[in-house]
Amino acid sequence: MGVFDIFWIFFMISMLQPLLRQQWLNGARQRLITKLEKDRGSRVIILIHRQETMSFLGFPFYRYIDINDSEEVIRAIELTDPEVPIDIVLHTPGGLVLASVQIARALQKHKGGVRVIVPHYAMSGGTLIALAADEIIMSPTAVLGPVDPQLGQYPAASIISVIEKKPIKNIDDQTLIMADMGIKAIKQVEQTVYDLLSSHSSKEKAKKLAKLLSIGTWTHDYPITYEKAKELGLKVSSDIPPEFLQLMRLYPQPVKRQPSVEYIPLPRHKDYKSSQK
């Protein structure tokens, strides 16, 4: 066997490795999801957006909530008996308002009950979906976020503040148009949040919380912790089953450089040091 043959074999193995690893991950995910469904007597739906090596050459790409997601989640709900509860795992920075609202309304209509599980974070559109649930189960360090609409790279509330602070003659047409869109967007999102919350909260409480989350009270990346969510009156608990945290390990980030976090991935107990002697 010549050097060229060895190089060619090495090249083929390198090309196939990401594909084989992805096949193994897919199988492990399906096995764990099946186990969770049997143990909990529910339909488990996963909506996880991570940078993940998926292509044949191993190039990573980024994900957010889009129409494809809403189609798949709605299809999963339609395949679920109305009396069977749904557990939906959310790990997402958010995404399209339209897609998020479609998912949220479909979950709200499900008669069997809906539990949203947030292992780490569900921001923006992810929070909008979570508001449709009968219960939000968060890990102690997980966060939700505000749902105020964004127009391009700017928050709608910030664009509106421009026309409130400057004379109209000093504002260009594009800003005026964006402000008009912003006013409509905030009203629409506020009404949507109210509709989602009022199904399992008092109308007064739903109205107050819908406004707080929609009008730009905080920056869009403001972390609403478990404690803050409870203070706001959301139906949250911190009793997240460890299997859902285990599930997150099956959605790894691609390692194409020196990792910034590193540790031995084994449990460490109090008597570890003495047991090594």
C-alpha positions as CSV (number, residue, x, y, z in Angstrom):
1,M,0.0,0.0,0.0
2,G,1.5,3.3,-1.1
3,V,1.5,6.7,0.6
4,F,-1.3,7.9,-1.8
5,D,-3.5,4.9,-0.8
6,I,-3.0,5.7,2.9
7,F,-3.8,9.3,2.3
8,W,-6.9,8.4,0.4
9,I,-8.2,6.1,3.2
10,F,-7.5,8.8,5.8
11,F,-9.3,11.3,3.7
12,M,-12.4,9.1,3.3
13,I,-12.5,8.3,7.0
14,S,-12.3,12.0,7.8
15,M,-15.1,12.7,5.4
16,L,-17.4,10.0,6.8
17,Q,-16.7,10.6,10.5
18,P,-19.1,13.6,10.9
19,L,-21.8,11.6,9.1
20,L,-21.3,8.5,11.3
21,R,-21.3,10.6,14.5
22,Q,-24.5,12.3,13.4
23,Q,-26.2,8.9,12.8
24,W,-25.1,7.8,16.3
25,L,-26.5,11.0,17.8
26,N,-29.8,10.6,16.0
27,G,-30.2,7.1,17.3
28,A,-29.3,8.0,20.9
29,R,-31.8,10.9,20.7
30,Q,-34.6,8.7,19.5
31,R,-34.0,6.1,22.2
32,L,-34.0,8.7,25.0
33,I,-37.1,10.4,23.6
34,T,-38.9,7.1,23.5
35,K,-37.9,6.3,27.1
36,L,-39.1,9.7,28.2
37,E,-42.5,9.3,26.5
38,K,-43.0,5.9,28.1
39,D,-42.0,7.1,31.6
40,R,-44.1,10.2,31.5
41,G,-47.0,9.0,29.4
42,S,-46.7,12.0,27.1
43,R,-45.7,13.1,23.7
44,V,-42.2,14.6,23.9
45,I,-41.4,17.3,21.3
46,I,-37.9,18.7,21.0
47,L,-37.3,22.3,19.8
48,I,-33.6,22.8,20.2
49,H,-31.6,25.3,18.3
50,R,-27.9,24.9,18.6
51,Q,-25.0,25.4,16.3
52,E,-24.4,21.8,15.2
53,T,-22.3,20.0,12.7
54,M,-24.8,18.6,10.3
55,S,-23.4,18.7,6.7
56,F,-21.3,16.1,5.0
57,L,-18.2,18.3,5.3
58,G,-18.8,19.1,8.9
59,F,-19.6,22.8,8.5
60,P,-21.8,24.2,11.3
61,F,-24.9,26.3,10.8
62,Y,-27.2,28.4,13.1
63,R,-30.9,27.8,13.8
64,Y,-33.8,29.8,15.0
65,I,-37.6,29.4,15.1
66,D,-38.9,29.4,11.5
67,I,-41.9,28.2,9.5
68,N,-40.4,24.8,9.1
69,D,-40.3,24.4,12.9
70,S,-43.9,25.5,13.3
71,E,-45.0,23.0,10.6
72,E,-43.2,20.1,12.3
73,V,-44.4,20.9,15.8
74,I,-48.0,21.3,14.6
75,R,-47.7,18.0,12.8
76,A,-46.5,16.3,16.0
77,I,-49.4,17.8,17.9
78,E,-51.9,16.6,15.3
79,L,-50.4,13.1,15.6
80,T,-51.0,13.2,19.4
81,D,-54.3,12.0,20.9
82,P,-56.1,15.0,22.4
83,E,-56.0,13.4,25.9
84,V,-52.3,12.7,25.8
85,P,-50.2,15.4,27.5
86,I,-47.4,17.1,25.7
87,D,-43.9,17.8,27.0
88,I,-42.1,20.3,24.7
89,V,-38.4,21.0,25.3
90,L,-37.3,24.5,24.4
91,H,-33.7,25.6,23.9
92,T,-33.8,28.6,21.5
93,P,-32.8,32.2,21.1
94,G,-36.2,32.9,19.5
95,G,-37.1,33.5,15.9
96,L,-40.0,34.5,13.7
97,V,-43.0,35.9,15.5
98,L,-45.4,34.2,13.1
99,A,-43.9,30.8,13.6
100,S,-43.7,31.2,17.3
101,V,-47.4,32.3,17.5
102,Q,-48.5,29.3,15.4
103,I,-46.8,26.9,17.7
104,A,-48.1,28.6,20.8
105,R,-51.7,28.7,19.6
106,A,-51.5,25.0,18.6
107,L,-50.2,24.0,22.0
108,Q,-52.9,26.2,23.7
109,K,-55.6,24.3,21.9
110,H,-54.3,20.9,23.0
111,K,-56.8,19.4,25.5
112,G,-54.4,17.0,27.2
113,G,-52.3,19.6,28.9
114,V,-48.9,21.1,27.9
115,R,-45.7,21.3,29.9
116,V,-42.7,23.3,28.6
117,I,-39.3,22.2,29.7
118,V,-36.5,24.8,29.6
119,P,-33.1,23.3,30.5
120,H,-31.0,26.4,29.7
121,Y,-32.9,29.2,27.9
122,A,-35.9,30.0,25.8
123,M,-35.8,33.6,24.8
124,S,-38.1,35.9,22.8
125,G,-40.2,33.5,20.6
126,G,-39.3,30.7,22.9
127,T,-40.8,32.5,25.8
128,L,-43.9,33.2,23.7
129,I,-44.3,29.5,23.2
130,A,-43.7,28.8,26.9
131,L,-46.6,31.2,27.8
132,A,-49.1,28.8,26.2
133,A,-48.2,26.0,28.5
134,D,-50.1,24.9,31.6
135,E,-46.7,24.7,33.4
136,I,-43.2,25.9,32.6
137,I,-40.5,23.6,34.1
138,M,-37.1,25.4,34.3
139,S,-33.8,24.3,35.6
140,P,-32.6,26.5,38.5
141,T,-30.3,28.4,36.2
142,A,-32.5,28.6,33.1
143,V,-33.9,31.9,31.8
144,L,-36.8,33.2,29.7
145,G,-36.9,36.6,28.1
146,P,-39.1,39.5,27.0
147,V,-41.2,39.1,23.9
148,D,-41.1,42.8,22.7
149,P,-41.0,42.8,18.8
150,Q,-37.8,43.7,17.0
151,L,-37.8,45.5,13.6
152,G,-34.6,44.6,11.9
153,Q,-31.8,45.3,14.3
154,Y,-33.8,47.7,16.5
155,P,-36.4,47.1,19.2
156,A,-39.8,48.5,18.1
157,A,-40.1,50.3,21.5
158,S,-36.9,52.2,20.9
159,I,-38.0,53.3,17.4
160,I,-41.2,54.6,18.9
161,S,-39.3,56.6,21.5
162,V,-37.6,58.5,18.7
163,I,-40.9,60.0,17.5
164,E,-41.9,60.8,21.0
165,K,-38.7,62.7,21.8
166,K,-38.0,64.6,18.5
167,P,-40.1,67.1,16.5
168,I,-41.7,65.3,13.6
169,K,-40.1,67.7,11.1
170,N,-36.7,66.4,12.2
171,I,-37.5,62.8,11.6
172,D,-36.9,61.1,8.3
173,D,-39.7,59.2,6.5
174,Q,-38.1,55.8,7.1
175,T,-38.0,56.2,10.8
176,L,-41.7,57.4,10.8
177,I,-42.7,54.3,8.8
178,M,-40.7,52.0,11.2
179,A,-42.3,53.7,14.2
180,D,-45.8,53.1,12.7
181,M,-44.9,49.5,12.2
182,G,-43.5,49.3,15.7
183,I,-46.7,50.6,17.3
184,K,-48.7,48.0,15.4
185,A,-46.2,45.2,16.2
186,I,-46.3,45.9,20.0
187,K,-50.1,46.0,20.0
188,Q,-50.3,42.7,18.1
189,V,-47.8,40.9,20.3
190,E,-49.4,42.3,23.5
191,Q,-52.8,41.0,22.4
192,T,-51.3,37.6,21.5
193,V,-49.6,37.3,24.9
194,Y,-52.9,38.3,26.6
195,D,-54.8,35.6,24.7
196,L,-52.2,33.0,25.7
197,L,-52.2,33.9,29.4
198,S,-55.9,34.6,29.9
199,S,-56.6,30.9,29.2
200,H,-55.0,29.9,32.6
201,S,-54.8,33.3,34.5
202,S,-57.2,36.0,35.5
203,K,-57.9,38.7,32.8
204,E,-56.4,41.4,35.0
205,K,-53.2,39.5,35.7
206,A,-52.9,38.4,32.0
207,K,-53.3,42.0,30.8
208,K,-50.7,43.4,33.2
209,L,-48.1,40.7,32.4
210,A,-48.8,40.9,28.6
211,K,-48.0,44.6,28.7
212,L,-44.9,44.2,30.8
213,L,-43.4,41.6,28.5
214,S,-44.3,43.3,25.2
215,I,-43.7,47.0,25.5
216,G,-39.9,47.0,25.9
217,T,-39.7,47.2,29.7
218,W,-36.3,45.6,29.5
219,T,-33.7,45.0,26.8
220,H,-34.6,42.1,24.6
221,D,-31.8,39.9,26.1
222,Y,-32.9,40.6,29.7
223,P,-32.8,37.2,31.5
224,I,-36.0,36.3,33.3
225,T,-34.8,33.8,35.9
226,Y,-36.9,31.2,37.6
227,E,-37.2,33.5,40.7
228,K,-38.2,36.4,38.5
229,A,-40.7,34.3,36.5
230,K,-42.3,33.2,39.8
231,E,-42.4,36.8,41.0
232,L,-44.2,37.8,37.8
233,G,-46.8,35.2,38.4
234,L,-45.9,32.7,35.7
235,K,-46.7,29.0,36.4
236,V,-43.2,27.8,36.8
237,S,-41.5,25.0,38.7
238,S,-37.8,24.0,39.1
239,D,-38.4,20.2,39.3
240,I,-36.8,19.4,35.9
241,P,-36.2,15.7,35.4
242,P,-32.5,15.0,35.0
243,E,-33.2,13.0,31.7
244,F,-34.0,16.3,30.0
245,L,-30.6,17.7,31.0
246,Q,-29.1,14.5,29.7
247,L,-30.9,15.0,26.4
248,M,-29.1,18.3,25.9
249,R,-25.8,16.4,25.8
250,L,-27.0,14.7,22.6
251,Y,-27.2,18.1,20.9
252,P,-23.5,19.1,21.1
253,Q,-21.8,22.2,19.7
254,P,-19.2,21.4,17.1
255,V,-15.6,21.6,18.3
256,K,-13.5,23.2,15.6
257,R,-11.1,25.0,17.9
258,Q,-9.6,24.8,21.4
259,P,-12.6,24.6,23.8
260,S,-13.1,27.5,26.2
261,V,-14.6,25.2,28.8
262,E,-13.0,21.9,29.7
263,Y,-13.4,19.3,32.5
264,I,-13.4,15.6,33.1
265,P,-17.1,14.6,32.3
266,L,-17.5,12.3,35.3
267,P,-19.5,12.9,38.6
268,R,-17.4,14.1,41.5
269,H,-18.4,13.2,45.1
270,K,-17.2,14.4,48.5
271,D,-15.1,11.4,49.2
272,Y,-13.4,11.4,45.8
273,K,-9.9,12.4,47.1
274,S,-9.8,9.8,49.8
275,S,-10.9,7.0,47.4
276,Q,-7.9,7.8,45.2
277,K,-5.3,6.9,47.9
